[in-house]
Amino acid sequence: MDNQKRFNSNREGWSWQKTIELLAYIGIGCIAVALLLSAIFGSKTLADAFRYVGEAIAYVVCIIVAGLWVKRKTHVVWLVLYIIFTVSIVVLYIVNIVL
């Protein structure tokens, strides 16, 4: 009975942690494909596309995980710095893609 209960608890629906883990997995996959394409073919357009997607996913995962960490902190400085860092990453990433 105990084994059956443990088996059922492992098959529960999606959680935030599982979603973040899946995003991280897809992100490293995109970055790996981008590096592989640029190493083998030198194809900048396709490799860059995979690299941008992988980097964006990696940034989003880091921002979410850092946000969860900041949420547990009580001092407002942590939140202010988190907002500054997040806005900087988003703005600079978009500017780098456009230019």
C-alpha positions in Angstrom: 0.0 0.0 0.0 2.8 2.4 0.9 4.5 1.7 -2.5 1.3 2.4 -4.4 0.8 5.7 -2.5 4.4 6.8 -3.3 3.9 5.8 -7.0 0.7 7.9 -7.3 2.4 10.9 -5.6 5.2 10.9 -8.2 2.6 11.0 -11.0 0.9 14.2 -9.9 0.4 17.1 -12.3 2.8 19.8 -13.3 4.3 22.0 -10.7 6.4 25.2 -11.0 9.5 23.2 -10.3 8.8 20.7 -13.1 8.0 23.6 -15.5 11.3 25.4 -14.7 13.2 22.1 -15.0 11.6 21.5 -18.5 12.4 25.1 -19.6 16.0 24.7 -18.4 16.3 21.4 -20.4 14.9 23.0 -23.5 17.3 26.0 -23.0 20.4 23.9 -22.8 19.2 21.9 -25.8 18.9 25.0 -27.9 22.3 26.3 -26.8 23.9 22.9 -27.6 22.3 22.8 -31.0 23.4 26.3 -31.7 27.0 25.6 -30.8 27.0 22.4 -32.8 25.6 24.1 -35.9 28.1 26.9 -35.7 31.0 24.4 -35.1 30.0 22.1 -38.0 28.5 24.3 -40.6 29.4 27.8 -39.6 25.7 28.6 -40.2 25.3 31.8 -38.4 21.6 32.4 -39.1 20.2 29.1 -37.9 22.8 28.8 -35.1 22.0 32.3 -34.0 18.3 31.5 -33.9 18.9 28.5 -31.6 21.3 30.5 -29.5 18.8 33.4 -29.0 16.1 31.0 -28.0 18.4 29.1 -25.6 19.7 32.3 -24.0 16.2 33.7 -23.6 15.1 30.5 -21.9 18.2 30.5 -19.7 17.6 34.1 -18.7 13.9 33.5 -17.9 14.8 30.4 -15.7 17.4 32.4 -13.8 15.1 35.3 -13.3 12.3 33.1 -12.0 14.6 31.2 -9.7 16.2 34.4 -8.4 12.7 35.8 -7.9 11.7 32.9 -5.8 14.8 33.4 -3.7 14.1 37.1 -3.3 10.6 36.4 -2.3 11.8 34.7 0.9 14.0 37.7 1.9 12.6 40.4 4.2 14.8 43.3 3.4 13.6 45.6 0.5 17.1 46.1 -0.9 17.0 42.5 -2.3 13.8 43.3 -4.2 15.0 46.6 -5.5 18.3 45.1 -6.8 16.3 42.1 -8.3 14.1 44.5 -10.2 17.1 46.5 -11.4 18.9 43.4 -12.5 15.8 41.9 -14.3 15.0 45.1 -16.2 18.7 45.5 -17.2 18.8 41.9 -18.5 15.5 42.3 -20.5 16.4 45.6 -22.0 20.0 44.8 -22.9 19.0 41.4 -24.3 16.4 43.0 -26.6 18.8 45.7 -27.6 21.4 43.2 -28.5 19.0 41.2 -30.6 17.8 44.2 -32.5 21.3 45.6 -33.2 
